Amino acid sequence: MAVDPELLKILVCPNCKTPVDPVNDGAGLKCRKCHRVYPVKDDIPVMLIDEATIEN
C-alpha cells in the first residue's frame, strides 16, 4: 500500500518546504527542489533530513 493521497497533499520537504512526489513505486518521496528522497517504511513517510538521500 502506498502513502495516502490526502497525506501527500500536505507533505513537504522539511529542508526547503517544497512538495514531495512518490518515487520508486512508493518506496520514497522526492523533493521537487532539493532532490532529497525520503524513505517510506511500513507505509509511513520518514520525513527526517538525516534519513534522506539526494538523487538527481
Protein Blocks (a to p, Z undefined) as FASTA:
>chain_A
ZZdfklmmmgccfklopacddeehhiaccdfklopacddeehiacfbfklpccdZZ
